[in-house]
Amino acid sequence: MNIFKDLFAGVRDIVGGRSEAVQKTMRDARRTVLYELKKEAHEVGANAVVGVDLDYVELSAAGSMVMLVASGTAVRTGE
């Protein structure tokens, strides 16, 4: 997230409410990691991923840097 998003998110923290910019960034991050998980599963011959887990890891004390990690089990279902 860039500095402007961080600044406005900080203001939102003080006055209350949600930061739409931060929510959009997190939503985009979820889409990206799930797409990558699906792509990697397909590359190993799987046609589904089960037990998907999304973990948000805070990389800085102020919470301005967050890493999103997706994991799951690639499976091949019967056809």
PDB file with SEQRES, HELIX, SHEET and CRYST1 records, atoms N, CA, C and O in Angstrom:
SEQRES   1 A   79  MET ASN ILE PHE LYS ASP LEU PHE ALA GLY VAL ARG ASP          
SEQRES   2 A   79  ILE VAL GLY GLY ARG SER GLU ALA VAL GLN LYS THR MET          
SEQRES   3 A   79  ARG ASP ALA ARG ARG THR VAL LEU TYR GLU LEU LYS LYS          
SEQRES   4 A   79  GLU ALA HIS GLU VAL GLY ALA ASN ALA VAL VAL GLY VAL          
SEQRES   5 A   79  ASP LEU ASP TYR VAL GLU LEU SER ALA ALA GLY SER MET          
SEQRES   6 A   79  VAL MET LEU VAL ALA SER GLY THR ALA VAL ARG THR GLY          
SEQRES   7 A   79  GLU                                                          
HELIX    1 AA1 ILE A    3  VAL A   15  1                                  13    
HELIX    2 AA2 GLU A   20  GLU A   43  1                                  24    
SHEET    1 AA1 2 ALA A  48  GLU A  58  0                                        
SHEET    2 AA1 2 VAL A  66  VAL A  75 -1                                        
CRYST1    1.000    1.000    1.000  90.00  90.00  90.00 P 1           1          
ATOM      1  N   MET A   1       0.850  -1.172   0.000  1.00  0.00           N  
ATOM      2  CA  MET A   1       0.000   0.000   0.000  1.00  0.00           C  
ATOM      3  C   MET A   1       0.893   1.232   0.000  1.00  0.00           C  
ATOM      4  O   MET A   1       1.973   1.239   0.591  1.00  0.00           O  
ATOM      5  N   ASN A   2       0.433   2.240  -0.656  1.00  0.00           N  
ATOM      6  CA  ASN A   2       1.296   3.418  -0.724  1.00  0.00           C  
ATOM      7  C   ASN A   2       1.060   4.363   0.447  1.00  0.00           C  
ATOM      8  O   ASN A   2       0.157   4.161   1.258  1.00  0.00           O  
ATOM      9  N   ILE A   3       1.877   5.382   0.514  1.00  0.00           N  
ATOM     10  CA  ILE A   3       1.862   6.276   1.677  1.00  0.00           C  
ATOM     11  C   ILE A   3       0.535   7.021   1.826  1.00  0.00           C  
ATOM     12  O   ILE A   3       0.107   7.282   2.950  1.00  0.00           O  
ATOM     13  N   PHE A   4      -0.122   7.368   0.721  1.00  0.00           N  
ATOM     14  CA  PHE A   4      -1.389   8.089   0.817  1.00  0.00           C  
ATOM     15  C   PHE A   4      -2.482   7.208   1.395  1.00  0.00           C  
ATOM     16  O   PHE A   4      -3.282   7.663   2.213  1.00  0.00           O  
ATOM     17  N   LYS A   5      -2.521   5.968   0.980  1.00  0.00           N  
ATOM     18  CA  LYS A   5      -3.493   5.036   1.550  1.00  0.00           C  
ATOM     19  C   LYS A   5      -3.248   4.877   3.045  1.00  0.00           C  
ATOM     20  O   LYS A   5      -4.188   4.844   3.839  1.00  0.00           O  
ATOM     21  N   ASP A   6      -1.967   4.779   3.423  1.00  0.00           N  
ATOM     22  CA  ASP A   6      -1.616   4.653   4.835  1.00  0.00           C  
ATOM     23  C   ASP A   6      -2.054   5.883   5.621  1.00  0.00           C  
ATOM     24  O   ASP A   6      -2.587   5.768   6.724  1.00  0.00           O  
ATOM     25  N   LEU A   7      -1.824   7.059   5.046  1.00  0.00           N  
ATOM     26  CA  LEU A   7      -2.184   8.298   5.717  1.00  0.00           C  
ATOM     27  C   LEU A   7      -3.690   8.376   5.946  1.00  0.00           C  
ATOM     28  O   LEU A   7      -4.139   8.663   7.055  1.00  0.00           O  
ATOM     29  N   PHE A   8      -4.469   8.119   4.895  1.00  0.00           N  
ATOM     30  CA  PHE A   8      -5.921   8.202   5.026  1.00  0.00           C  
ATOM     31  C   PHE A   8      -6.474   7.081   5.901  1.00  0.00           C  
ATOM     32  O   PHE A   8      -7.477   7.267   6.590  1.00  0.00           O  
ATOM     33  N   ALA A   9      -5.837   5.940   5.876  1.00  0.00           N  
ATOM     34  CA  ALA A   9      -6.270   4.852   6.764  1.00  0.00           C  
ATOM     35  C   ALA A   9      -6.033   5.249   8.219  1.00  0.00           C  
ATOM     36  O   ALA A   9      -6.845   4.935   9.089  1.00  0.00           O  
ATOM     37  N   GLY A  10      -4.925   5.935   8.483  1.00  0.00           N  
ATOM     38  CA  GLY A  10      -4.646   6.414   9.838  1.00  0.00           C  
ATOM     39  C   GLY A  10      -5.682   7.413  10.304  1.00  0.00           C  
ATOM     40  O   GLY A  10      -6.107   7.380  11.459  1.00  0.00           O  
ATOM     41  N   VAL A  11      -6.093   8.303   9.413  1.00  0.00           N  
ATOM     42  CA  VAL A  11      -7.138   9.277   9.751  1.00  0.00           C  
ATOM     43  C   VAL A  11      -8.435   8.544  10.042  1.00  0.00           C  
ATOM     44  O   VAL A  11      -9.143   8.892  10.988  1.00  0.00           O  
ATOM     45  N   ARG A  12      -8.756   7.538   9.247  1.00  0.00           N  
ATOM     46  CA  ARG A  12      -9.972   6.755   9.468  1.00  0.00           C  
ATOM     47  C   ARG A  12      -9.930   6.067  10.828  1.00  0.00           C  
ATOM     48  O   ARG A  12     -10.948   5.966  11.514  1.00  0.00           O  
ATOM     49  N   ASP A  13      -8.736   5.590  11.216  1.00  0.00           N  
ATOM     50  CA  ASP A  13      -8.599   4.942  12.528  1.00  0.00           C  
ATOM     51  C   ASP A  13      -8.956   5.905  13.654  1.00  0.00           C  
ATOM     52  O   ASP A  13      -9.559   5.513  14.652  1.00  0.00           O  
ATOM     53  N   ILE A  14      -8.578   7.166  13.483  1.00  0.00           N  
ATOM     54  CA  ILE A  14      -8.819   8.166  14.521  1.00  0.00           C  
ATOM     55  C   ILE A  14     -10.291   8.560  14.570  1.00  0.00           C  
ATOM     56  O   ILE A  14     -10.881   8.620  15.649  1.00  0.00           O  
ATOM     57  N   VAL A  15     -10.890   8.830  13.405  1.00  0.00           N  
ATOM     58  CA  VAL A  15     -12.277   9.318  13.380  1.00  0.00           C  
ATOM     59  C   VAL A  15     -13.292   8.193  13.243  1.00  0.00           C  
ATOM     60  O   VAL A  15     -14.494   8.432  13.356  1.00  0.00           O  
ATOM     61  N   GLY A  16     -12.841   7.005  13.007  1.00  0.00           N  
ATOM     62  CA  GLY A  16     -13.750   5.860  12.880  1.00  0.00           C  
ATOM     63  C   GLY A  16     -14.101   5.587  11.427  1.00  0.00           C  
ATOM     64  O   GLY A  16     -13.866   6.420  10.552  1.00  0.00           O  
ATOM     65  N   GLY A  17     -14.660   4.423  11.184  1.00  0.00           N  
ATOM     66  CA  GLY A  17     -15.035   4.036   9.830  1.00  0.00           C  
ATOM     67  C   GLY A  17     -14.005   3.134   9.197  1.00  0.00           C  
ATOM     68  O   GLY A  17     -13.002   2.754   9.802  1.00  0.00           O  
ATOM     69  N   ARG A  18     -14.293   2.809   7.961  1.00  0.00           N  
ATOM     70  CA  ARG A  18     -13.394   1.924   7.219  1.00  0.00           C  
ATOM     71  C   ARG A  18     -12.772   2.673   6.057  1.00  0.00           C  
ATOM     72  O   ARG A  18     -13.391   3.567   5.481  1.00  0.00           O  
ATOM     73  N   SER A  19     -11.572   2.315   5.723  1.00  0.00           N  
ATOM     74  CA  SER A  19     -10.892   2.912   4.588  1.00  0.00           C  
ATOM     75  C   SER A  19     -11.217   2.092   3.347  1.00  0.00           C  
ATOM     76  O   SER A  19     -10.832   0.928   3.242  1.00  0.00           O  
ATOM     77  N   GLU A  20     -11.929   2.709   2.411  1.00  0.00           N  
ATOM     78  CA  GLU A  20     -12.285   2.003   1.182  1.00  0.00           C  
ATOM     79  C   GLU A  20     -11.052   1.624   0.376  1.00  0.00           C  
ATOM     80  O   GLU A  20     -11.021   0.561  -0.243  1.00  0.00           O  
ATOM     81  N   ALA A  21     -10.031   2.484   0.376  1.00  0.00           N  
ATOM     82  CA  ALA A  21      -8.806   2.204  -0.371  1.00  0.00           C  
ATOM     83  C   ALA A  21      -8.103   0.969   0.185  1.00  0.00           C  
ATOM     84  O   ALA A  21      -7.632   0.122  -0.574  1.00  0.00           O  
ATOM     85  N   VAL A  22      -8.036   0.870   1.509  1.00  0.00           N  
ATOM     86  CA  VAL A  22      -7.389  -0.286   2.130  1.00  0.00           C  
ATOM     87  C   VAL A  22      -8.208  -1.545   1.863  1.00  0.00           C  
ATOM     88  O   VAL A  22      -7.644  -2.594   1.553  1.00  0.00           O  
ATOM     89  N   GLN A  23      -9.534  -1.452   1.979  1.00  0.00           N  
ATOM     90  CA  GLN A  23     -10.382  -2.613   1.714  1.00  0.00           C  
ATOM     91  C   GLN A  23     -10.226  -3.090   0.276  1.00  0.00           C  
ATOM     92  O   GLN A  23     -10.171  -4.294   0.024  1.00  0.00           O  
ATOM     93  N   LYS A  24     -10.155  -2.149  -0.673  1.00  0.00           N  
ATOM     94  CA  LYS A  24      -9.989  -2.530  -2.079  1.00  0.00           C  
ATOM     95  C   LYS A  24      -8.639  -3.210  -2.284  1.00  0.00           C  
ATOM     96  O   LYS A  24      -8.543  -4.208  -2.998  1.00  0.00           O  
ATOM     97  N   THR A  25      -7.599  -2.668  -1.657  1.00  0.00           N  
ATOM     98  CA  THR A  25      -6.272  -3.268  -1.776  1.00  0.00           C  
ATOM     99  C   THR A  25      -6.263  -4.682  -1.223  1.00  0.00           C  
ATOM    100  O   THR A  25      -5.679  -5.579  -1.831  1.00  0.00           O  
ATOM    101  N   MET A  26      -6.901  -4.895  -0.080  1.00  0.00           N  
ATOM    102  CA  MET A  26      -6.948  -6.233   0.517  1.00  0.00           C  
ATOM    103  C   MET A  26      -7.780  -7.183  -0.348  1.00  0.00           C  
ATOM    104  O   MET A  26      -7.424  -8.351  -0.500  1.00  0.00           O  
ATOM    105  N   ARG A  27      -8.875  -6.694  -0.910  1.00  0.00           N  
ATOM    106  CA  ARG A  27      -9.713  -7.512  -1.793  1.00  0.00           C  
ATOM    107  C   ARG A  27      -8.917  -7.934  -3.035  1.00  0.00           C  
ATOM    108  O   ARG A  27      -8.977  -9.091  -3.452  1.00  0.00           O  
ATOM    109  N   ASP A  28      -8.170  -6.986  -3.622  1.00  0.00           N  
ATOM    110  CA  ASP A  28      -7.330  -7.297  -4.782  1.00  0.00           C  
ATOM    111  C   ASP A  28      -6.249  -8.312  -4.422  1.00  0.00           C  
ATOM    112  O   ASP A  28      -5.942  -9.205  -5.211  1.00  0.00           O  
ATOM    113  N   ALA A  29      -5.677  -8.172  -3.233  1.00  0.00           N  
ATOM    114  CA  ALA A  29      -4.642  -9.108  -2.780  1.00  0.00           C  
ATOM    115  C   ALA A  29      -5.225 -10.510  -2.639  1.00  0.00           C  
ATOM    116  O   ALA A  29      -4.585 -11.486  -3.031  1.00  0.00           O  
ATOM    117  N   ARG A  30      -6.435 -10.624  -2.082  1.00  0.00           N  
ATOM    118  CA  ARG A  30      -7.085 -11.946  -1.952  1.00  0.00           C  
ATOM    119  C   ARG A  30      -7.303 -12.576  -3.324  1.00  0.00           C  
ATOM    120  O   ARG A  30      -7.019 -13.757  -3.526  1.00  0.00           O  
ATOM    121  N   ARG A  31      -7.808 -11.781  -4.260  1.00  0.00           N  
ATOM    122  CA  ARG A  31      -8.023 -12.307  -5.623  1.00  0.00           C  
ATOM    123  C   ARG A  31      -6.713 -12.805  -6.227  1.00  0.00           C  
ATOM    124  O   ARG A  31      -6.667 -13.869  -6.844  1.00  0.00           O  
ATOM    125  N   THR A  32      -5.658 -12.030  -6.042  1.00  0.00           N  
ATOM    126  CA  THR A  32      -4.359 -12.390  -6.616  1.00  0.00           C  
ATOM    127  C   THR A  32      -3.812 -13.676  -6.024  1.00  0.00           C  
ATOM    128  O   THR A  32      -3.397 -14.564  -6.768  1.00  0.00           O  
ATOM    129  N   VAL A  33      -3.802 -13.798  -4.692  1.00  0.00           N  
ATOM    130  CA  VAL A  33      -3.224 -15.001  -4.086  1.00  0.00           C  
ATOM    131  C   VAL A  33      -4.057 -16.237  -4.408  1.00  0.00           C  
ATOM    132  O   VAL A  33      -3.501 -17.321  -4.584  1.00  0.00           O  
ATOM    133  N   LEU A  34      -5.391 -16.096  -4.489  1.00  0.00           N  
ATOM    134  CA  LEU A  34      -6.223 -17.251  -4.834  1.00  0.00           C  
ATOM    135  C   LEU A  34      -6.021 -17.657  -6.287  1.00  0.00           C  
ATOM    136  O   LEU A  34      -6.046 -18.846  -6.605  1.00  0.00           O  
ATOM    137  N   TYR A  35      -5.821 -16.682  -7.175  1.00  0.00           N  
ATOM    138  CA  TYR A  35      -5.526 -16.988  -8.574  1.00  0.00           C  
ATOM    139  C   TYR A  35      -4.195 -17.734  -8.677  1.00  0.00           C  
ATOM    140  O   TYR A  35      -4.091 -18.730  -9.392  1.00  0.00           O  
ATOM    141  N   GLU A  36      -3.180 -17.248  -7.961  1.00  0.00           N  
ATOM    142  CA  GLU A  36      -1.866 -17.904  -7.995  1.00  0.00           C  
ATOM    143  C   GLU A  36      -1.935 -19.324  -7.424  1.00  0.00           C  
ATOM    144  O   GLU A  36      -1.293 -20.234  -7.948  1.00  0.00           O  
ATOM    145  N   LEU A  37      -2.704 -19.514  -6.363  1.00  0.00           N  
ATOM    146  CA  LEU A  37      -2.874 -20.842  -5.771  1.00  0.00           C  
ATOM    147  C   LEU A  37      -3.524 -21.788  -6.780  1.00  0.00           C  
ATOM    148  O   LEU A  37      -3.090 -22.928  -6.944  1.00  0.00           O  
ATOM    149  N   LYS A  38      -4.554 -21.309  -7.445  1.00  0.00           N  
ATOM    150  CA  LYS A  38      -5.249 -22.103  -8.473  1.00  0.00           C  
ATOM    151  C   LYS A  38      -4.302 -22.440  -9.627  1.00  0.00           C  
ATOM    152  O   LYS A  38      -4.290 -23.572 -10.111  1.00  0.00           O  
ATOM    153  N   LYS A  39      -3.518 -21.468 -10.063  1.00  0.00           N  
ATOM    154  CA  LYS A  39      -2.576 -21.683 -11.165  1.00  0.00           C  
ATOM    155  C   LYS A  39      -1.526 -22.732 -10.801  1.00  0.00           C  
ATOM    156  O   LYS A  39      -1.217 -23.610 -11.606  1.00  0.00           O  
ATOM    157  N   GLU A  40      -0.976 -22.640  -9.585  1.00  0.00           N  
ATOM    158  CA  GLU A  40       0.034 -23.614  -9.153  1.00  0.00           C  
ATOM    159  C   GLU A  40      -0.563 -25.012  -9.042  1.00  0.00           C  
ATOM    160  O   GLU A  40       0.097 -25.993  -9.384  1.00  0.00           O  
ATOM    161  N   ALA A  41      -1.787 -25.114  -8.575  1.00  0.00           N  
ATOM    162  CA  ALA A  41      -2.452 -26.418  -8.478  1.00  0.00           C  
ATOM    163  C   ALA A  41      -2.625 -27.019  -9.868  1.00  0.00           C  
ATOM    164  O   ALA A  41      -2.389 -28.211 -10.066  1.00  0.00           O  
ATOM    165  N   HIS A  42      -3.033 -26.201 -10.821  1.00  0.00           N  
ATOM    166  CA  HIS A  42      -3.218 -26.670 -12.197  1.00  0.00           C  
ATOM    167  C   HIS A  42      -1.896 -27.162 -12.784  1.00  0.00           C  
ATOM    168  O   HIS A  42      -1.866 -28.157 -13.507  1.00  0.00           O  
ATOM    169  N   GLU A  43      -0.806 -26.463 -12.472  1.00  0.00           N  
ATOM    170  CA  GLU A  43       0.514 -26.833 -12.994  1.00  0.00           C  
ATOM    171  C   GLU A  43       0.960 -28.209 -12.519  1.00  0.00           C  
ATOM    172  O   GLU A  43       1.739 -28.865 -13.210  1.00  0.00           O  
ATOM    173  N   VAL A  44       0.490 -28.666 -11.357  1.00  0.00           N  
ATOM    174  CA  VAL A  44       0.880 -29.987 -10.851  1.00  0.00           C  
ATOM    175  C   VAL A  44      -0.175 -31.045 -11.159  1.00  0.00           C  
ATOM    176  O   VAL A  44      -0.107 -32.159 -10.641  1.00  0.00           O  
ATOM    177  N   GLY A  45      -1.161 -30.695 -12.011  1.00  0.00           N  
ATOM    178  CA  GLY A  45      -2.151 -31.674 -12.445  1.00  0.00           C  
ATOM    179  C   GLY A  45      -3.402 -31.763 -11.595  1.00  0.00           C  
ATOM    180  O   GLY A  45      -4.228 -32.651 -11.806  1.00  0.00           O  
ATOM    181  N   ALA A  46      -3.556 -30.877 -10.658  1.00  0.00           N  
ATOM    182  CA  ALA A  46      -4.755 -30.888  -9.810  1.00  0.00           C  
ATOM    183  C   ALA A  46      -5.890 -30.154 -10.511  1.00  0.00           C  
ATOM    184  O   ALA A  46      -5.661 -29.311 -11.378  1.00  0.00           O  
ATOM    185  N   ASN A  47      -7.122 -30.490 -10.122  1.00  0.00           N  
ATOM    186  CA  ASN A  47      -8.255 -29.755 -10.670  1.00  0.00           C  
ATOM    187  C   ASN A  47      -9.095 -29.111  -9.566  1.00  0.00           C  
ATOM    188  O   ASN A  47     -10.202 -28.633  -9.815  1.00  0.00           O  
ATOM    189  N   ALA A  48      -8.557 -29.103  -8.347  1.00  0.00           N  
ATOM    190  CA  ALA A  48      -9.225 -28.434  -7.228  1.00  0.00           C  
ATOM    191  C   ALA A  48      -8.212 -28.178  -6.115  1.00  0.00           C  
ATOM    192  O   ALA A  48      -7.161 -28.816  -6.042  1.00  0.00           O  
ATOM    193  N   VAL A  49      -8.560 -27.230  -5.257  1.00  0.00           N  
ATOM    194  CA  VAL A  49      -7.756 -26.953  -4.069  1.00  0.00           C  
ATOM    195  C   VAL A  49      -8.712 -26.982  -2.887  1.00  0.00           C  
ATOM    196  O   VAL A  49      -9.741 -26.307  -2.895  1.00  0.00           O  
ATOM    197  N   VAL A  50      -8.367 -27.770  -1.865  1.00  0.00           N  
ATOM    198  CA  VAL A  50      -9.219 -27.873  -0.674  1.00  0.00           C  
ATOM    199  C   VAL A  50      -8.455 -27.362   0.539  1.00  0.00           C  
ATOM    200  O   VAL A  50      -7.228 -27.275   0.527  1.00  0.00           O  
ATOM    201  N   GLY A  51      -9.195 -27.029   1.576  1.00  0.00           N  
ATOM    202  CA  GLY A  51      -8.580 -26.578   2.821  1.00  0.00           C  
ATOM    203  C   GLY A  51      -7.800 -25.291   2.653  1.00  0.00           C  
ATOM    204  O   GLY A  51      -6.710 -25.146   3.205  1.00  0.00           O  
ATOM    205  N   VAL A  52      -8.355 -24.345   1.888  1.00  0.00           N  
ATOM    206  CA  VAL A  52      -7.657 -23.090   1.633  1.00  0.00           C  
ATOM    207  C   VAL A  52      -7.620 -22.245   2.914  1.00  0.00           C  
ATOM    208  O   VAL A  52      -8.626 -22.086   3.606  1.00  0.00           O  
ATOM    209  N   ASP A  53      -6.441 -21.715   3.200  1.00  0.00           N  
ATOM    210  CA  ASP A  53      -6.242 -20.882   4.382  1.00  0.00           C  
ATOM    211  C   ASP A  53      -5.576 -19.585   3.948  1.00  0.00           C  
ATOM    212  O   ASP A  53      -4.568 -19.607   3.241  1.00  0.00           O  
ATOM    213  N   LEU A  54      -6.132 -18.462   4.367  1.00  0.00           N  
ATOM    214  CA  LEU A  54      -5.532 -17.162   4.093  1.00  0.00           C  
ATOM    215  C   LEU A  54      -4.992 -16.608   5.403  1.00  0.00           C  
ATOM    216  O   LEU A  54      -5.717 -16.516   6.394  1.00  0.00           O  
ATOM    217  N   ASP A  55      -3.720 -16.243   5.402  1.00  0.00           N  
ATOM    218  CA  ASP A  55      -3.078 -15.680   6.592  1.00  0.00           C  
ATOM    219  C   ASP A  55      -2.546 -14.293   6.268  1.00  0.00           C  
ATOM    220  O   ASP A  55      -1.847 -14.097   5.274  1.00  0.00           O  
ATOM    221  N   TYR A  56      -2.884 -13.343   7.114  1.00  0.00           N  
ATOM    222  CA  TYR A  56      -2.379 -11.982   6.991  1.00  0.00           C  
ATOM    223  C   TYR A  56      -1.258 -11.822   7.995  1.00  0.00           C  
ATOM    224  O   TYR A  56      -1.447 -12.039   9.192  1.00  0.00           O  
ATOM    225  N   VAL A  57      -0.078 -11.437   7.499  1.00  0.00           N  
ATOM    226  CA  VAL A  57       1.096 -11.290   8.351  1.00  0.00           C  
ATOM    227  C   VAL A  57       1.509  -9.824   8.350  1.00  0.00           C  
ATOM    228  O   VAL A  57       1.807  -9.257   7.299  1.00  0.00           O  
ATOM    229  N   GLU A  58       1.523  -9.217   9.527  1.00  0.00           N  
ATOM    230  CA  GLU A  58       1.919  -7.819   9.655  1.00  0.00           C  
ATOM    231  C   GLU A  58       3.436  -7.738   9.642  1.00  0.00           C  
ATOM    232  O   GLU A  58       4.106  -8.372  10.458  1.00  0.00           O  
ATOM    233  N   LEU A  59       3.976  -6.955   8.714  1.00  0.00           N  
ATOM    234  CA  LEU A  59       5.424  -6.868   8.557  1.00  0.00           C  
ATOM    235  C   LEU A  59       6.035  -5.654   9.241  1.00  0.00           C  
ATOM    236  O   LEU A  59       7.256  -5.564   9.367  1.00  0.00           O  
ATOM    237  N   SER A  60       5.202  -4.722   9.683  1.00  0.00           N  
ATOM    238  CA  SER A  60       5.732  -3.547  10.374  1.00  0.00           C  
ATOM    239  C   SER A  60       4.906  -3.283  11.617  1.00  0.00           C  
ATOM    240  O   SER A  60       3.742  -3.675  11.702  1.00  0.00           O  
ATOM    241  N   ALA A  61       5.511  -2.625  12.565  1.00  0.00           N  
ATOM    242  CA  ALA A  61       4.835  -2.367  13.839  1.00  0.00           C  
ATOM    243  C   ALA A  61       3.605  -1.488  13.668  1.00  0.00           C  
ATOM    244  O   ALA A  61       2.640  -1.628  14.420  1.00  0.00           O  
ATOM    245  N   ALA A  62       3.620  -0.595  12.701  1.00  0.00           N  
ATOM    246  CA  ALA A  62       2.496   0.317  12.493  1.00  0.00           C  
ATOM    247  C   ALA A  62       1.371  -0.326  11.695  1.00  0.00           C  
ATOM    248  O   ALA A  62       0.300   0.263  11.548  1.00  0.00           O  
ATOM    249  N   GLY A  63       1.604  -1.525  11.180  1.00  0.00           N  
ATOM    250  CA  GLY A  63       0.573  -2.206  10.402  1.00  0.00           C  
ATOM    251  C   GLY A  63       0.451  -1.691   8.984  1.00  0.00           C  
ATOM    252  O   GLY A  63      -0.520  -2.002   8.294  1.00  0.00           O  
ATOM    253  N   SER A  64       1.432  -0.898   8.532  1.00  0.00           N  
ATOM    254  CA  SER A  64       1.351  -0.326   7.190  1.00  0.00           C  
ATOM    255  C   SER A  64       1.804  -1.305   6.120  1.00  0.00           C  
ATOM    256  O   SER A  64       1.551  -1.080   4.937  1.00  0.00           O  
ATOM    257  N   MET A  65       2.465  -2.381   6.508  1.00  0.00           N  
ATOM    258  CA  MET A  65       2.860  -3.412   5.551  1.00  0.00           C  
ATOM    259  C   MET A  65       2.276  -4.739   6.007  1.00  0.00           C  
ATOM    260  O   MET A  65       2.523  -5.204   7.120  1.00  0.00           O  
ATOM    261  N   VAL A  66       1.503  -5.329   5.123  1.00  0.00           N  
ATOM    262  CA  VAL A  66       0.859  -6.600   5.424  1.00  0.00           C  
ATOM    263  C   VAL A  66       1.130  -7.551   4.273  1.00  0.00           C  
ATOM    264  O   VAL A  66       1.024  -7.175   3.106  1.00  0.00           O  
ATOM    265  N   MET A  67       1.480  -8.784   4.608  1.00  0.00           N  
ATOM    266  CA  MET A  67       1.696  -9.807   3.600  1.00  0.00           C  
ATOM    267  C   MET A  67       0.536 -10.801   3.695  1.00  0.00           C  
ATOM    268  O   MET A  67       0.130 -11.189   4.790  1.00  0.00           O  
ATOM    269  N   LEU A  68       0.017 -11.201   2.559  1.00  0.00           N  
ATOM    270  CA  LEU A  68      -1.068 -12.175   2.524  1.00  0.00           C  
ATOM    271  C   LEU A  68      -0.528 -13.480   1.961  1.00  0.00           C  
ATOM    272  O   LEU A  68       0.072 -13.506   0.887  1.00  0.00           O  
ATOM    273  N   VAL A  69      -0.747 -14.556   2.695  1.00  0.00           N  
ATOM    274  CA  VAL A  69      -0.269 -15.877   2.291  1.00  0.00           C  
ATOM    275  C   VAL A  69      -1.477 -16.803   2.140  1.00  0.00           C  
ATOM    276  O   VAL A  69      -2.324 -16.886   3.030  1.00  0.00           O  
ATOM    277  N   ALA A  70      -1.544 -17.494   1.007  1.00  0.00           N  
ATOM    278  CA  ALA A  70      -2.614 -18.461   0.775  1.00  0.00           C  
ATOM    279  C   ALA A  70      -1.994 -19.845   0.687  1.00  0.00           C  
ATOM    280  O   ALA A  70      -0.969 -20.035   0.031  1.00  0.00           O  
ATOM    281  N   SER A  71      -2.623 -20.815   1.354  1.00  0.00           N  
ATOM    282  CA  SER A  71      -2.144 -22.185   1.261  1.00  0.00           C  
ATOM    283  C   SER A  71      -3.356 -23.108   1.171  1.00  0.00           C  
ATOM    284  O   SER A  71      -4.456 -22.748   1.589  1.00  0.00           O  
ATOM    285  N   GLY A  72      -3.144 -24.276   0.632  1.00  0.00           N  
ATOM    286  CA  GLY A  72      -4.205 -25.243   0.480  1.00  0.00           C  
ATOM    287  C   GLY A  72      -3.639 -26.553  -0.049  1.00  0.00           C  
ATOM    288  O   GLY A  72      -2.443 -26.656  -0.324  1.00  0.00           O  
ATOM    289  N   THR A  73      -4.491 -27.535  -0.187  1.00  0.00           N  
ATOM    290  CA  THR A  73      -4.069 -28.841  -0.687  1.00  0.00           C  
ATOM    291  C   THR A  73      -4.611 -29.034  -2.091  1.00  0.00           C  
ATOM    292  O   THR A  73      -5.822 -28.998  -2.303  1.00  0.00           O  
ATOM    293  N   ALA A  74      -3.720 -29.237  -3.046  1.00  0.00           N  
ATOM    294  CA  ALA A  74      -4.126 -29.472  -4.428  1.00  0.00           C  
ATOM    295  C   ALA A  74      -4.557 -30.939  -4.559  1.00  0.00           C  
ATOM    296  O   ALA A  74      -3.845 -31.843  -4.123  1.00  0.00           O  
ATOM    297  N   VAL A  75      -5.714 -31.159  -5.157  1.00  0.00           N  
ATOM    298  CA  VAL A  75      -6.236 -32.519  -5.320  1.00  0.00           C  
ATOM    299  C   VAL A  75      -6.728 -32.718  -6.748  1.00  0.00           C  
ATOM    300  O   VAL A  75      -7.020 -31.769  -7.475  1.00  0.00           O  
ATOM    301  N   ARG A  76      -6.806 -33.975  -7.110  1.00  0.00           N  
ATOM    302  CA  ARG A  76      -7.387 -34.341  -8.404  1.00  0.00           C  
ATOM    303  C   ARG A  76      -8.634 -35.163  -8.088  1.00  0.00           C  
ATOM    304  O   ARG A  76      -8.548 -36.256  -7.530  1.00  0.00           O  
ATOM    305  N   THR A  77      -9.782 -34.623  -8.450  1.00  0.00           N  
ATOM    306  CA  THR A  77     -11.035 -35.317  -8.172  1.00  0.00           C  
ATOM    307  C   THR A  77     -11.327 -36.330  -9.274  1.00  0.00           C  
ATOM    308  O   THR A  77     -10.840 -36.201 -10.397  1.00  0.00           O  
ATOM    309  N   GLY A  78     -12.124 -37.335  -8.941  1.00  0.00           N  
ATOM    310  CA  GLY A  78     -12.489 -38.351  -9.930  1.00  0.00           C  
ATOM    311  C   GLY A  78     -13.348 -37.767 -11.031  1.00  0.00           C  
ATOM    312  O   GLY A  78     -14.179 -36.888 -10.805  1.00  0.00           O  
ATOM    313  N   GLU A  79     -13.124 -38.280 -12.232  1.00  0.00           N  
ATOM    314  CA  GLU A  79     -13.884 -37.765 -13.375  1.00  0.00           C  
ATOM    315  C   GLU A  79     -14.774 -38.825 -13.935  1.00  0.00           C  
ATOM    316  O   GLU A  79     -15.494 -38.580 -14.903  1.00  0.00           O  
TER     317      GLU A  79                                                      
END                                                                             
